[in-house]
Amino acid sequence: MKNRLHPFGRSRILWSPGSVGCLIMVFAAAVASTVTNSHAGFFFQGEKAADDTAETELANLKAEKDDELDLATERLLQILRRRPHFGTAFDRLYQQLAIDQQLSTTIDRLAVEADGGAKDNSASAATLAGMLQLHRGHQKQAIALLQTATLRQPDDAIAHWYLGKAFIVDQQREPAVAALRRGLELPASRGDLID
């Protein structure tokens, strides 16, 4: 141990490496306690305000994204109402409706539209609702909706074709053959020839 002068006074203090370490720890704890108690509200208030701002911005971005997705979903519905068919647009629509958990409500909305409304619009709405039900795995509901579509628009080859597909999935051979035959006999539009 060495005798050293105290830096703030003239008295001699014995300084050892252990006592210096303890003194530093006590001083650090006192400073931390003072900073935490007196300035904690200031530091955490700024942090809370930043969190609130970030959450608000995130909520706004999410709302904008949801609005964009809703617009995209409605646009896909409009496209498929004009010419219902399986393909990329249908797959995107189905995926988006499944993610948003709006598949059932959309099918119900299309079924209501199929029951009432203009002949062409109700037939395409029934076809689209039947396609969604068929893709979902609900063959009986798909058959009912597609039969409605073929009754509303008997010259629509694609509705008969999809009705035949629904009968095949439901393992009803004779109605499937009749619906597919009727779909093949009718002239298909140029866009439906790929299906």
MIMARDREN-304261 format. One record per atom (N, C-alpha, C): residue in one letter; x, y, z. Coordinates in steps of 0.05 Angstrom, whole numbers, plus 5000, padded with zeros to 4 digits. Layout:
BEGIN
AXYZ ...
//
This chain:
BEGIN
M501649765000 M500050005000 M501750255000 K500950444984 K502450694983 K500850914996 N502151095008 N500851325019 N500751534998 R498351634993 R497951834973 R496352064985 L496652294973 L495052524981 L492252504968 H490352574984 H487652584973 H487552804953 P486352764930 P486352974909 P484853224918 F482853204936 F481253444943 F482053554970 G483953454982 G484753555008 G487753495014 R488553565038 R491353535045 R491853295062 S489853155071 S490252925088 S491252685072 R492552515086 R493552275074 R491452055076 I491051915054 I489151685054 I490651455043 L490051225054 L491250985044 L489550875021 W490650864998 W489250764974 W490250484967 S488450304965 S489250034956 S487649974930 P488449794914 P486949734890 P484149644896 G483649494917 G480949404924 G479149634933 S480249814948 S478650044957 S477950224934 V479650254915 V479050424892 V476850294875 G476950034872 G474749894857 G472049924870 C472049904897 C469549934912 C468550214910 L470350414912 L469550684910 L468350754882 I469550644861 I468550684834 I465750564831 M465350324842 M462750194840 M460650354855 V461250454879 V459350614894 V458650864879 F460750994868 F460251244853 F458551194828 A459050974814 A457550914790 A454650854797 A454150704819 A451450644828 A449950904835 A451351084849 A450051334857 A449351504833 V451151514813 V450551674789 V448251544773 A448351284771 A446151154756 A443451194769 S443451174796 S440951214811 S439951504807 T441751694807 T440951974804 T439852024776 V441251914756 V440351954728 V437651814724 T437451574734 T434951424729 T432651554742 N432951644767 N430751764782 N430052044771 S431952204765 S431352484758 S430752524729 H431952364712 H431652404683 H430152174669 A429251984684 A427851754672 A425451844656 G423852014668 G421452114655 G422052244629 F424252404628 F424952544604 F425852344582 F427552154589 F428451964569 F426251784559 F424651684578 F422551494570 F420251644556 Q419751894563 Q417652054550 Q418352084520 G420752154514 G421652174487 G421451914472 E422151704486 E422051434474 E419151354468 K417351424487 K414451364484 K413351524461 A414051774459 A413051944437 A414051834410 A416551744409 A417551624384 A416051364378 D415451204398 D413950954394 D411151014384 D409851214396 D407151294387 D407151394358 T409151544351 T409351644324 T409851414305 A411551234312 A412151004295 A409650834291 E408250784313 E405750624312 E403650764295 T403451024297 T401451174281 T402251154251 E404751194245 E405651164217 E405150884207 L405750684223 L405350404215 L402350354210 A400650454228 A397750424224 A396850554198 N397850794193 N397150944168 N398050784144 L400550684144 L401550524121 L399850274117 K399150144140 K397549904138 K394749964126 A393550184135 A390950264125 A391150324095 E393250464086 E393550524058 E393950264042 K395550074053 K395949824040 K393349664038 D391849664060 D389249524060 D387349644039 D387349914037 D385750044017 D386549963989 E389249953985 E390249873958 E389449583952 L389649413973 L388949133969 L385949103963 D384349263978 D381449253973 D380849353944 L382249553935 L381849653908 L382649443888 A384949313893 A385849103875 A383948863875 T382848793898 T380948573900 T378448643885 E377448883888 E375048973874 E375448983844 R377849063836 R378549063807 R378548783796 L379748593810 L379748313801 L376848203800 L375248283819 L372448193818 L371048303793 Q371548553787 Q370248673763 Q371148533738 I373748473736 I374848343713 I373548063710 L373447923732 L372347643731 L369347643728 R367947853735 R365047863731 R364447893701 R366248043687 R365848073658 R366147813643 R368247663651 R368847413637 R370047213658 P368247073672 P369246893693 P370746653680 H373146613690 H374846383681 H377046343701 F377946093702 F380246023719 F382746133706 G384646213721 G387146323711 G388546493732 T390346653723 T391946813741 T390247013757 A388447153744 A386747343758 A385047203779 F383946973772 F382346823791 F384146733815 D386446633809 D388246543831 D389046773849 R389547003838 R390147233855 R387847323872 L385447323860 L383047393875 L382547193898 Y382746943892 Y382246733912 Y384246763935 Q386846803928 Q388846823948 Q388347073966 Q387747293954 Q387247543969 Q384847513987 L382747393977 L380347353993 L380847164016 A382446964011 A383146774033 A384846904054 I386747074046 I388447214065 I386847404082 D385047554068 D383347754083 D381047624097 Q380747364095 Q378447214107 Q375847324098 Q375647394072 Q373147494061 Q371947314040 L372947074039 L372046884018 L369046824021 S368246754045 S365346694049 S363546934044 T364347164053 T362647404049 T362547474019 T364647444005 T364647503976 T362947303961 I363147043969 I361446843956 I358446903961 D357846973986 D355147043993 D354147283978 R355847483975 R355147723961 R354647663931 L356347493919 L355947413891 L353347243888 A352847073908 A350346903906 A347847083908 V347947283925 V345647463927 V345347613900 E347547703889 E347447833863 E346447653841 A347047393844 A346147203824 A343147153826 D342047173850 D339147123853 D337547353841 G338447593844 G337047823833 G338847993816 G337748133798 G339448303781 G339048243752 A340648383736 A340448343707 A341348063699 K340247963677 K340647693669 K343647623665 D345047793650 D347947743645 D349647773670 N349047983686 N350648023710 N350147793730 S347647703733 S347047493752 S348247233743 A348347183717 A349546933707 A352546933712 S353847153707 S356747163711 S357447163741 A355747283758 A356147283787 A355746993797 A353746853787 A353346573795 A355646403786 T356646443762 T358946293752 T361346343769 L361946593775 L364246653792 L364046543820 A361646563832 A361146453859 A361446143858 G360446023837 G360745733834 G363745653831 M365145813816 M368045753813 M369545773839 L368845983855 L370146013881 L369445773899 Q366945693899 Q366145463915 Q367545203906 L367745173880 L369144933869 L372044933877 H373345163875 H376145183882 H376545133912 R374545213927 R374545183956 R374144893965 G372944733947 G372344453953 G369544393961 H367744583957 H364944553964 H363344493938 Q363444243930 Q362344173904 Q359244213902 K357844143923 K354844163922 K353944453918 Q355244633933 Q354544913930 Q355345013902 A357644923893 A358645003866 A356744903844 I355744663847 I353944553827 I351344723826 A350344783850 A347844943851 A348245213838 L350445353844 L350945613833 L351445603803 L352945403794 L353445373765 L350945293750 Q349145133762 Q346645073749 Q344945323746 T345045493766 T343645753764 T344745913741 A347345913738 A348646063717 A347945953690 T347745693687 T347045573661 T344145623654 L342445633675 L339545693670 L339245993662 R340746163675 R340446453668 R341646523641 Q343746373633 Q345046433608 Q345746163594 P343746043582 P344045773571 P346045753548 D346845983536 D348745973513 D351546023522 D352146023548 D354846073558 D356245803560 A358145763542 A359545503541 A361245463566 I362545673576 I364345643599 I362845563624 A360345663628 A358845593652 A358145293651 H357445193627 H356944903624 H359444743629 W361644843619 W364244703622 W364944683652 Y364744903666 Y365344893695 Y363344733711 L360844733702 L358844553714 L359644263711 G360644193687 G361543923683 G363943853700 K365744043704 K368044003722 K367143953750 A365144113759 A364044083786 A362743803790 F361343713769 F360143443771 F362343233772 I364443263757 I366643073758 I367843053786 V368343283798 V369543293824 V367643163845 D365043193840 D363043083858 D362442783850 Q363842683831 Q363542403822 Q360742333811 Q359642523796 Q357142473783 Q357642473753 R358042223742 R358942203714 R356942283693 E354442193695 E352542253674 E351942543672 P351342683694 P350942973691 P353443123682 A355843013689 A358343143680 A358643113650 V358042883639 V358242833610 V356243023596 A353843043606 A351743203593 A352643503593 A353643593616 A354443883618 A356843933601 L358843753601 L361143793584 L360443783554 R358743593547 R357843573519 R356443833510 R354743933528 R353344183522 R355344423519 G357244423536 G359344633535 G360944613510 L361444373500 L362944343475 L361344403450 E358644363452 E356944423429 E356544723425 L356644873446 L356245163445 L358745303434 P358445513419 P360845663410 P362045813433 A364645773437 A366045903459 A367146163449 S367346353467 S368546613459 S371546573455 R372746753441 R375646723434 R377346703460 G376646853480 G378246853505 G377946593521 D375646453516 D375246203531 D376445963518 L377445983494 L378545753479 L380945633493 I382445793508 I384745693522 I383945503545 D381845563558 D380945403581 D380145133571 
//
